């Protein structure tokens, strides 16, 4: 009973961060589950289930608010779906420590991108659909393999290279997670890597948090929002670095 209550609180917190930062939730859920004693491969499966809940609901809310440009991210999403189907093979091939190190690398890359000053542009850039598909496939394959949706990298890529406004990029990032997490759920289910009970409890609890996070996102100035995202990345990367080199667990 105590464990279920912990998972409910964890789901609500993850959902809030997911809606506010436009992430699938795995960026905070996987480290939190590791802290609770789960092996990373089990944590990844739980995270994918939660991401399905939060990304679909969050994208619906963003669409209603008019911040989701479905056409812009659709081809990247198809690529993410295709790439995420490879995640079970990547998880089976790599050790838990290697997966944690890759997770840390993703977070550090996203953090580094946030320190680059991005200039506001009047017009967004466009890219060839094939390029967008390939980007989505690469993000989907490796992101789902470590229990995140891929938006942790997609958001800074959209902002930095395609000049998409941050809040619009965050909505696009969460919509991308719909594709990658559904594909990951299919692949990991077939491979037997899903703890459905924990994932569903956390996923359902995250729905209320997603609504709160998206509401709060629209109340915060973009500069403050970016600062909060940077602090979040620093906290996650510090914990993962500690796990890898600070102790033997």
N, C-alpha and C positions, 0 to 999 in steps of 0.2 A: 504493500500500500504506500509506504514511504517512497519507494522508488518511482511509483506512478505519479505521485505528487511532485517529485523532483523533475520528472520528465515533462509534466504539464507546465511548470514554471519555466523550465528550459525552453519549451516550445514557444511560449508567449514572448520570452525575451528574444529568441531567434527571429520570430516573425516580425517583431518591431524593428530590429536591425535590418532585416531583409527588405521591408518596405521603405525604410528611411534611406538606406544606402543603395538600393537596387540590386542587391546580391541575392543569390538563391538561398542563402542561409548557412550553407556548408562551411563558409569561411569562419564562422563563429561556432557552429554546431560541432564540427569535427574536433577542434581543440577542446571544447567543453566535454565531449564524450571521452576523449583521451584522458582528461583530468579526472573523470569519474571512474576510470579504470578499464574502459573498453579498448580492445585492440583496434588499430586503425582500419583494418579490413572490414570489421563489423561496423565501425563508426561510419565508414563510407556508405555502406548499404542503408543504414538508418538515415543518413543525410540525404540520399537520393530520394527516399520516400517523402521526407519533409519538403524537399525542393519542389516536388510535383504539386503539393498542396499550395505552398506559398507563392510560387511563380504564376500559377493559373489564376488564383484569386487576385494577386497583386496586379497582374496584367489587365485583368478585367476592370479593376478600380482605376488604373492609369488610363485605360481607353475611355472610360466615362469622364475623366477629368480632361481629356484632350491632349495628353502629353505623350501618347504612344503612337508612333508612326510605324504601322505594321509593314507597309511596303518597303521601308528602308531596311528593316532587319530580317525580312522573310527569307532571302537567299542565304544569309548567314545562319539563320535558324535551321534550314534544310541541311546545310553542311554540318551543323552541330549534331543533328539527329543521326546523320550517317557516321560521323566520327565517334560518337558516344557508344555505338554498337561494338566498337573495338575494346571498350574499357574492361570487360571481364578478362580478356586475354592479357592485358597490361597488368591488371591486379594479380593474376595468377603467376605472372612471370617475375614481378618485382617483390623484394622483401618489404616488411613493414617499415624498417628504417629508411629504405630508399624512397618509399612513398611519402614519408614525413619530410624528407629532404626536398623532394620535388614540390610538396605543398609549400614549404618555406620559400622556395625559389619563386613560386607564383606570387606569393604575398610581397616579397621584396621587389619584384619587378613592378607590380602595381604601385607600390609605395614610391619607388624611384620616379615613375612617370608623373606622380602627383606633384613632385617638387619642381618640375619643369613648368615655367610660366606659359600659359596658353592664352593667346590673343583672341579676343572676340572677333569673329568674322561675320560679315553680312550674309555670305552665301556658303552653304555646305558643299564640300567636295563630293564627287561621285566616284565609284570604283566599278570595274567590270564585274558582272555577276559571277563569273567563274572564280575571280580572285576572292570575292566575298564568300563563296561556297567553300573554297579551300581554307580560308581563315577560320570559318565556322567549324569545319571538320577537324582541324588541328586543335582548336580550343575544346571542342566537345570530347575528343578522344582522351586528352590528358587531364582535363578538368574533372570529368566524371570519374576518372581513375583515382582521383584523390578526394572525391566527395564534395566537390564544389561545382557550381553550374557553368562557370566560364565567364560570367560577367565581371569578375574581379579584374580580368585582363581586357575584356571587350570594351568596358566603359572608358578606360584611358586611351584605348586605341581609337575609339570613335571621336573622343574629344580632341586628341592630339593630332590625328592624321586626317580625319574627315571633317573637322571643325564643327562637330555637332555640339550644341549647348549642353552643359553638364546634366541638367535635369531631364532633358529629352533623351540623352545618352543613357541615363540611369533607367528610364522606363524601357528603352530598347534592350538594355542588358538583362532586365528581369524577364522580358518576353523571350529572349534567347534561351533562358534557363528552362522555359516550358518545353522546348524541343530537346535540349540535351538531357534533361532529367527524365522525361518520358522514355527516351531511347535507352538511357542508362538503367531505368527500372526494368525494362524488358530484358536487356542483356544480363543484368545481375540476378534477376529472378530465375532465368534459365540456368545460370551458373550456381544458384543456391546460396547467394551471398546476402540475402535480405532478411533482417529481423523485422518482420511486418508489425508485430505488436508495438514495439518501441517506436518504430517509424510513424505509425498511424496516430499514436497518442501525441507525439510531438507535433506531427503535421496538423492535426485538428486544433491543438492548442495554439499553433502559430497563426491561425487565420485572423483572430482578433488583433494580434500584435501587428500583422501586416497592415490592416486598416489604420491602426494608430500610427504606424511608421510613415505611411504614405501621407496621411493628414499632416503630420509634423513636418515632413519634407517640404510641403508647399507653404509652410509658415516660416521657414528659415531662409535667410539670405544666402545666395549662392556662395559667397566668400566663407561664411560660417559653415556651410554644408561641406565645402571642400576641406576645411580645417578639421572638422569632425571625422571625415573619412580618412584623412592622414593619420590622426591620432589612433583611430581604430586599427589601421594597418600596422602601425608601430607596435601596438599592444599584442596583436596576434603574432607578429614575427618574433617579438621578444620571447614569448612563451614557447614557441616552436624551437627557437634557437636553444633555449634552456633545456628542452627535452632531448635535443640531439647531442649537446655537448656538456650540459651542466650536471647530468646525473646518468646513471646506468639504466634507468627505467625506460 
